[in-house]
Amino acid sequence: MNQDSGYDVIVVGGGHSGCEASLAASRMGCRTLLLNHNIDNMALMPCNPAIGGPAKGNLVRELDALGGEQAIAADFATLHLRWLNTSKGYAVRTLRAQCDLKDYASHYMLVLAKVPNLFVYQAMVSEIITDAGSVIGVVTRAGEKFSAPRVILASGTYMSGVVHMGLTSFPSGPLGQVPSPEISGSLRRAGLELKRFRTDTTPRICRHSVNWDALPLQPSDPAPDAFSHWGRKKVHEGYFCAQTRTSKKTHDILKAALGRSPLATKKLGTAGPRYCPSIDDKILKFPDKESHPIFLEPVGRHSREIYMQNFSTTSPPDVQLEMIRTLPGCERALMIRPGYGIEYDYVDPTQLEPWLETRQVKGLFCAGQICGTSGYEEAAAQGMMAGINAALSLKGREPIVLGRGEAYIGVLIDDLTTRGTDEPYRMLPSRCEHRLLMRHDNADDRLCRTGRDIGLLDDAKWAAFEARRQAVSLERERLAAFKIPVCDRTNSILRELGSSPLSEPITAMDLLLRPEISWGALTRLIDSELAPDLGTKIEIEAKYSGYALREDRRVRRLSSMERLRIPDELEYREVPGLSAEASEKLSRVRPRTLGQATRVPGVNNVDVQLVQVAIERARRQGESARGGAGPPR
Ligand SMILES: Cc1cc2nc3c(=O)[nH]c(=O)nc-3n(C[C@H](O)[C@H](O)[C@H](O)COP(=O)(O)OP(=O)(O)OC[C@H]3O[C@@H](n4cnc5c(N)ncnc54)[C@H](O)[C@@H]3O)c2cc1C
């Protein structure tokens, strides 16, 4: 692509959100420019190089189904893979991959380099340029100007970043990167409100200095598996994680150094993630707890570094090392990088439309950690949706806003844009009220059609999806007709599985409905050529069918309210009876639909009913102004 040609979309920042945004926009035919301040450090993982886990794994599967890249990058880089929550219901089972951070980043860099329409350029953006309320381009620190009608800001934890270690603080991006000090001012001048969050990370220790023999090791799951449905499942061998624990000795060291702790001395008061507290926070807030588990996890094939999951800290480096050496197996540990906390500016996400465009500046989209989230998966999901919607708006098409009953991505963006967040927002299964419907196994059924319609699923992927769907459907029919014979062998296997023996033949599908009969167990009784993950899908659908039907009805009932559009010109101050609080909150968030209005904090059921009456009145007034009742809705 010609470097000097005009661009349709500029993406600022090549982290997880910026990479997905650039790929989505360019694959949808937009001439896209991706600007990153150091092109050697794209898709950098400044925290644990782990992808997936509860709810986050669902986001990765959904990205894959829409045609995004993160699942493929994670599969390419996976060192260690586990299914989590296997003792719980299928709705919350999820994959978690410990990745090689360099392999993950280099996968993105290779793909970005190959996509037509996409040009990657090294530059630090210092200003977003606007004209008459619309974005028109960006200016770099070197004074270069790039123009485009759509700009996606994905600058992560870099905006006015300040790192804290003990009582020392200095301007910095994460992992020793350069911060991005100028954009915040430019956004404020454009009318956006910025706030400040904090996130912490752990020290890294040298692999060779750990006494692994003293620790319980966690190997990878033995069965071949992967996040993406477009590649092959792999076996992951040779890498392991291990568990150690803090003790009273660790806690005493931290307590003795409280005078040098930025948290205890209140030097650092910015909100950090409550669900992922630092070890300092845990020891201070739960003084009676005598021990906390710590997981030691590899960060790469060619790296000596070990990440210490659950040990993020802002204590001074000497205190960190002293604490580390109290952990079993780490008595002689060498600390390669100290942990730290980083404060940064973010854009209050209630200023964004549900398609991630700012209300203040037309054509300016925001995605990733600058919208108040934390996590590679949350960032990638927003980046992809911002890229898709920037591209759709240039084509004059309606934006894609995924529903809360359709995808975790929908829940994530609805929560951010409707409720905002007062701490770095992380996706959790509990945030998703329809999680029975939104599982790992059915992400393709929910989202491949959308990915195909917008041009992100190519012919090969679409054919693979259709083939899998067909195979499942044929096998389902076969199982519904196949009678399991009553015989000694059948009943002895059933007894072994803790299931009642058969007195008369039943269909394989009926047998699969028994809670103790898994797909694997069923295939001991009948032969099947279906891939095991598709067999498990049939099992999950069979076992969940009753709940799923009820949940589906609930989503449909709610969807009429979800779809009821609130006129853009509705003046909440003029809605009779509406409380002052509701009026103020609704005027600020400006929900697009009545469903969204129900979730704005401070808005109660009575307020919602009053808004519904006002919508109805506005509709009738519109009709009488047009001179007729019009067709019924
Ligand atoms: C210390 C720390 C701890 C964390 N802990 C966790 C955790 O425990 N769990 C978890 O899931 N996540 C954690 N994260 C979060 C995770 O790293 C981020 O959520 C994720 O990286 C955000 O992705 P992003 O694409 O939004 O931004 P980033 O990955 O931060 O990428 C932003 C990119 O934009 C570039 N950039 C910034 N400003 C400019 C500019 N002006 N011009 C050009 N380029 C620019 C940067 O160079 C960078 O490449 C942590 C992050 C940090 C820093």
The ligand as an SDF file (V2000), in Angstrom:
LIG
                    3D

 53 58  0  0  0  0  0  0  0  0999 V2000
    1.2960   -3.2370   35.3090 C   0  0  0  0  0  0  0  0  0  0  0  0
    0.1740   -3.9290   34.5930 C   0  0  0  0  0  0  0  0  0  0  0  0
   -0.4900   -4.9690   35.1840 C   0  0  0  0  0  0  0  0  0  0  0  0
   -1.5290   -5.6150   34.5330 C   0  0  0  0  0  0  0  0  0  0  0  0
   -2.1580   -6.6740   35.1110 N   0  0  0  0  0  0  0  0  0  0  0  0
   -3.0770   -7.3880   34.4230 C   0  0  0  0  0  0  0  0  0  0  0  0
   -3.6600   -8.5580   34.9360 C   0  0  0  0  0  0  0  0  0  0  0  0
   -3.3610   -8.9570   36.0470 O   0  0  0  0  0  0  0  0  0  0  0  0
   -4.5710   -9.2280   34.2060 N   0  0  0  0  0  0  0  0  0  0  0  0
   -4.9300   -8.7860   32.9860 C   0  0  0  0  0  0  0  0  0  0  0  0
   -5.7490   -9.4320   32.3310 O   0  0  0  0  0  0  0  0  0  0  0  0
   -4.4060   -7.6810   32.4850 N   0  0  0  0  0  0  0  0  0  0  0  0
   -3.4890   -6.9770   33.1690 C   0  0  0  0  0  0  0  0  0  0  0  0
   -2.9420   -5.8640   32.6470 N   0  0  0  0  0  0  0  0  0  0  0  0
   -3.6270   -5.2970   31.5860 C   0  0  0  0  0  0  0  0  0  0  0  0
   -3.2380   -5.6390   30.1890 C   0  0  0  0  0  0  0  0  0  0  0  0
   -1.8880   -5.5410   30.0490 O   0  0  0  0  0  0  0  0  0  0  0  0
   -3.9510   -4.5670   29.4150 C   0  0  0  0  0  0  0  0  0  0  0  0
   -5.3270   -4.5770   29.7190 O   0  0  0  0  0  0  0  0  0  0  0  0
   -3.8150   -4.7050   27.9380 C   0  0  0  0  0  0  0  0  0  0  0  0
   -2.4800   -4.7140   27.5770 O   0  0  0  0  0  0  0  0  0  0  0  0
   -4.5410   -3.5310   27.3140 C   0  0  0  0  0  0  0  0  0  0  0  0
   -4.4400   -3.6090   25.9530 O   0  0  0  0  0  0  0  0  0  0  0  0
   -4.5600   -2.2900   25.0880 P   0  0  0  0  0  0  0  0  0  0  0  0
   -4.4330   -2.7020   23.6910 O   0  0  0  0  0  0  0  0  0  0  0  0
   -5.7500   -1.5390   25.4930 O   0  0  0  0  0  0  0  0  0  0  0  0
   -3.3190   -1.4100   25.5110 O   0  0  0  0  0  0  0  0  0  0  0  0
   -1.7850   -1.7510   25.5990 P   0  0  0  0  0  0  0  0  0  0  0  0
   -1.5260   -3.1820   25.5650 O   0  0  0  0  0  0  0  0  0  0  0  0
   -1.3070   -0.9610   26.7740 O   0  0  0  0  0  0  0  0  0  0  0  0
   -1.2020   -1.1450   24.2620 O   0  0  0  0  0  0  0  0  0  0  0  0
   -1.2030    0.2240   23.9820 C   0  0  0  0  0  0  0  0  0  0  0  0
   -0.2650    0.4800   22.8200 C   0  0  0  0  0  0  0  0  0  0  0  0
   -0.4090    1.8250   22.4310 O   0  0  0  0  0  0  0  0  0  0  0  0
    0.8530    2.3840   22.2020 C   0  0  0  0  0  0  0  0  0  0  0  0
    0.7240    3.8190   22.4250 N   0  0  0  0  0  0  0  0  0  0  0  0
    0.3110    4.4290   23.5500 C   0  0  0  0  0  0  0  0  0  0  0  0
    0.2330    5.7440   23.3570 N   0  0  0  0  0  0  0  0  0  0  0  0
    0.5870    5.9530   22.0750 C   0  0  0  0  0  0  0  0  0  0  0  0
    0.7060    7.1200   21.2810 C   0  0  0  0  0  0  0  0  0  0  0  0
    0.4460    8.3180   21.7740 N   0  0  0  0  0  0  0  0  0  0  0  0
    1.1120    6.9950   20.0050 N   0  0  0  0  0  0  0  0  0  0  0  0
    1.3850    5.7740   19.4830 C   0  0  0  0  0  0  0  0  0  0  0  0
    1.3020    4.6400   20.1910 N   0  0  0  0  0  0  0  0  0  0  0  0
    0.8990    4.7410   21.4700 C   0  0  0  0  0  0  0  0  0  0  0  0
    1.7630    1.6890   23.1790 C   0  0  0  0  0  0  0  0  0  0  0  0
    3.0780    1.7450   22.7470 O   0  0  0  0  0  0  0  0  0  0  0  0
    1.1910    0.2790   23.1480 C   0  0  0  0  0  0  0  0  0  0  0  0
    1.7890   -0.4810   22.1360 O   0  0  0  0  0  0  0  0  0  0  0  0
   -1.9070   -5.1830   33.2800 C   0  0  0  0  0  0  0  0  0  0  0  0
   -1.2560   -4.1180   32.6960 C   0  0  0  0  0  0  0  0  0  0  0  0
   -0.2190   -3.5060   33.3450 C   0  0  0  0  0  0  0  0  0  0  0  0
    0.4650   -2.3490   32.6900 C   0  0  0  0  0  0  0  0  0  0  0  0
  1  2  1  0
  2  3  1  0
  2 52  2  0
  3  4  2  0
  4  5  1  0
  4 50  1  0
  5  6  2  0
  6  7  1  0
  6 13  1  0
  7  8  2  0
  7  9  1  0
  9 10  1  0
 10 11  2  0
 10 12  1  0
 12 13  2  0
 13 14  1  0
 14 15  1  0
 14 50  1  0
 15 16  1  0
 16 17  1  0
 16 18  1  0
 18 19  1  0
 18 20  1  0
 20 21  1  0
 20 22  1  0
 22 23  1  0
 23 24  1  0
 24 25  2  0
 24 26  1  0
 24 27  1  0
 27 28  1  0
 28 29  2  0
 28 30  1  0
 28 31  1  0
 31 32  1  0
 32 33  1  0
 33 34  1  0
 33 48  1  0
 34 35  1  0
 35 36  1  0
 35 46  1  0
 36 37  1  0
 36 45  1  0
 37 38  2  0
 38 39  1  0
 39 40  1  0
 39 45  2  0
 40 41  1  0
 40 42  2  0
 42 43  1  0
 43 44  2  0
 44 45  1  0
 46 47  1  0
 46 48  1  0
 48 49  1  0
 50 51  2  0
 51 52  1  0
 52 53  1  0
M  END
$$$$
